[in-house]
Amino acid sequence: MDPTVFTLSAFNDTMSHRVTIFSLSLLCYSLILFINVSLVVIIILDENLHEPMYILLCVSCINGLYGTSSFYPKFLFDLLSSSQVVSYGGCLCQAFAMYSFVCSDTSILTVMAYDRYLAICRPLQYRSVMTKKRLSQLVCISWLTPFCIFSINILLTTRLTFCGTDIQRLFCVNWLIVKLACPGTDTFVNNVFAMTTLSIYTGHLLFVVWTYMYVVKTCVKSKKDRAKFMQTCVPHLISLLTFFVIVVSDLMHMRFTSKDSPQSFRNFVAVAVLFFPPIMNPLLYGFKLNKIRSRILTLVHVRQR
């Protein structure tokens, strides 16, 4: 059958605390919007920040806004609703947005690692390699590749016949939608495509490891490079490690954890990627990078006067 709606059953254990969760979620989403929009505006308006590292940070903030906006408005609405359902088309759209957000973030963090590698290990070639054109191409690839991959992924899902409508999640996930396919339905192509996608983005992470091996090796030799590493690479490494741990934990938890584990814990693991990186990354870079910190302090000082 072709379902009209899917039910998000992970809300069952949250309804008794819906007011508290709604208030905290609304505060969290408002904070994400304020911090990320502020940083994007600061970087766009200040020509001194029109450098690859800051532009990539701006792109990361925009991607964070895209990902969180695909979750929080619907989540807040569901908390106020008597039934937590989503249309078939809406569920596929949300699954597409969530997956493309995570994979775009992986690609952007990878480009950031490449940028730091060039700046520290190939400083004389940096300006000739990381041109505006090259940066634009890398940003477009970071966004368009996940969009193309998951467009195909969603199209493969639409060909399936479903015998269930219960998604044990606070939001739609394509892997769980595929699991609702009727017994005997051929999901082989879906699974192969999913594993191929996972391999592609695992390759991104391996590339990051490779770049940082050379970055650390170079920084050990120079005090100046060590200072640059502490200022620009440490925020990126913290962002990367946090993102990696959250995503891997969610994947492992979704595929291998017993259903007997507390639903509240499963919900926390599921939404962590929509809470920690979008708040932590702009704050981390905003306080660590001198130019952004100086610009923020200047704006605060002007406003106080």
Summary of the structure (lengths in Angstrom):
residues: 305
radius of gyration: 21.0
end to end distance: 64.9
largest distance: 70.1
contacts: 940
relative contact order: 0.14
helix: 80%
strand: 4%
